[in-house]
């Protein structure tokens, strides 16, 4: 019997080899083949192996689940998928909410629109860089899965968290704001291109926006998050030079 599973947490060929090795070592597994781009594992087994057994065979950073084939006659599947996706993205929404709330509190009395935008961008970069620093070794491999520059120049993935932290401090300390805005547009523009290609190609990969500590799927919400930052940067540049 052959079953297809979704495996999350894989960021490189080393991860693929590790997952394949662990699965193939299991009793009753005839052959296990992993597709890194699709985040899928196709397992041929001589007798049924429970999902719990498969999960226990893998290191904690990987999560395995059964792939549910879409059925046009089952309308509830789409709803369940969407609910699951929203649940996975909850940490991202929560962090965004707190950053916006903090920026409002800092600038509400008297209200300062420019200050709000600068503090929002500063806090955004500092908080998001913090999560990347939690796994500085694993982040570059995950980031290069969709960022074109990190894929072409691997060292860029290593310095990216430092770039985010530096930009955050520049916005919060009001240092060379025009320069910080231009760098923001370049950096986020490149990443957004990669995200767009991944979404259009329907690749099931992990988003590295909060590093690898939180397993977030690459979704439209990720695209919207980057787009909001780009829009804020464009508005701030316009206000700066007008």
N, C-alpha and C positions, 0 to 999 in steps of 0.2 A: 504494500500500500504506500502511496505517495501523498504527502501533505505539504502545504505551503504555509509558512509562518512569516510574520513581520518581526524583524529584529531591530530595535532602536539602540542608540549609543555607539554605533560603529562610526568611526571617523576616518579610518585609513585602511590600507591593505593589511597592515599588521593586525588590526581589529578583525578584519575578515578572516585572516588565517587562524587567529585565535579561536573565533567562534566555530569555524569549520572543524578545527582540531578537537575541540571539546565535544561537539555534537557527534562527530565520527567515532569518538572513543566510547560512546554509550552502547550498552548491550542492546541488541535488536535493531541497531541502525545499520542499514546496508550501505547507504551513501548519503552524505549531507553536502549540499552545494549552496554557497552563499553568494548573493548578488549585492555588492556594496552600494551601487547607485540606486537600486530599488529598495534597499534595506530588507531584502527577502532571503529566506532560507528554505530551500526545497529539500525535504527529508524523505528518503525511501526507507521504510522500516519493515521488518519481517513480522512484527506484531505491534499492536498499538502501544505507544508510549505517552503517558500523561503529560500535559503541559507543565505541571509542577515539577516533574522529573527533568524535563528539558531546561526549565528555568534554573533549577538547582545546579545543573552541570555547568552553567555559565557564570563568569564573574559578575559581581553586583552592578557594574556599570552598564551591563547589557540587559535589555528587557525583551522577552519573546512573547508573542501573542499570535493567536490563529488569524489567518487572513480570511476576512469575510468577503465572499464574492458578491458583487452588487446584483440585485435582482429587481427588475423593473416592476415586478408584481408585488413587491414588498415595500410599500411606501415608508414604513417606519424605520428602515435601515438608514436612510439619509438623515432622518432626525436624530437617530442614535449616534451616528458618526459626527454630526455637527455638535451635539451635546458633549461628546467625548473630547472633541477638539477644543471647545470653549473651556472645558475643565482643565485641559493641559495648559491653556494659555492664561489661566487665572493669575498666576504669579506675575506675568508681564503686565496685565491690566492693573493689578493691585499696586505694583511699583510705579506705573505711570500715574495712577490716581494720587499717590502720596507725593510724588515729585510736583505735580500740578498744585496740590493743596499747599505744600510748603512754599512754593513760589508765590502763591496768592497771599499767604499769611505774611510773608516778608515785605510785600509791596502794597498791602491794602490800605494803609493809613499813613500818609495820603496815598491814593492809588497812583502807581507808576507803571505804565504799560511797557516802556522800554526796560525798566528794571525787572519786571515780571518775565519778559522774554529772555533776558540775559541770565537771570537766576534759573529759569526753567532749563535752558540749554546747559548751564554749568552743572546743575544738580544731575541732570540726565547723564552727562558724560562721566561724572565722578562715580555715581551709583553703578552705572553699567560697566565701567572699568573695574570696579571692585569685584564684581562677579567673575570677570575674566581673570583677575589675579588669583582667584581661588584655585584655578587649575591652569596656571600659566604654561605648563608643559603640554597639556592636551588641547588647549584652545586653538593653536595654529593649524593643527590637522583638521579640526572641525570647520574652521573659518575658510580654509582653502577649498572646501567642498563646493562653495558657491561664489566666493569673492574672486573676480578675475585677476586682480593684481596680486593677491596672496597666492594664487595658483601659479602665476608666472614668476613671481619673486618671493619664494618661501620666507625670507627674512622679514618681509612686511607683516606677516602674520604674528611674528614674535614681538615686533615693536608696536603693533596696533594698540594694545591696551595702554601703553605709555603715551601714545598719541592722544587717545581719548582722555586720559587723566590730565595731560598737559592742556588740552583744549578746555576741559572743565575748570581748571584753575584760572586760565586766562579769562573766561567769561565771569567767574565769580569775583575775581580780583580786578576786573575791568582793565585788563592789560591787552593792548594791541587788538582791539575788538574787530576792526575790519579784516586784519590778517587771519584771525581765528575763524571768522565767518567764511572767508574764501577757502580756507583749508577744510572747513566743515562741508562745504558744497562739493569739493573735489572728492573727499574721502567717502561721504555718504552717497554721492552720485555713482561712484564706482561700485560700491556694495549693492546699491539699488538695482543696477544693471544686472548683476549676478543673481540677485533674488528674483527679478523678473524672468530671467531665463530659466531658473529652476522651477518657478511656478508654471510657466508656459509649457515646460517639458514634463510637468507633472511628476517631478522627482520627489521621492519620499526621503527627505534628509533632515537632519537635526539643525535647528537654528542656533547659531553661536552668539546671538545678541546678549544673552545673559551667561556667556561662557558655557562650560560643560557641566557645571554643578547642577543646573536645572535643565531637565530634558524637555526642550520646547520644539514642537514640529515647525517646519517652515510653512507658513500659511500666508493668506492675504493680510492678516493682522500685522505680520512682520513688515510687509510692504508698506502698509498704512503708517506704521510707526516711523519708518525711515522717511516717508514722504512728508509727514508732519514736521520733522526736524528740518528737512530741506526747505519747506515753505516758510518756517519761522526764520531761517537763515536768510532767505531771499528778502523777506519783509524787513529784517533788521538792516541788511545792506542798503536797501532802498531808503530807509529812514536815516541812515548814516550819511548818505551822499545827497540827500534832498532836504 
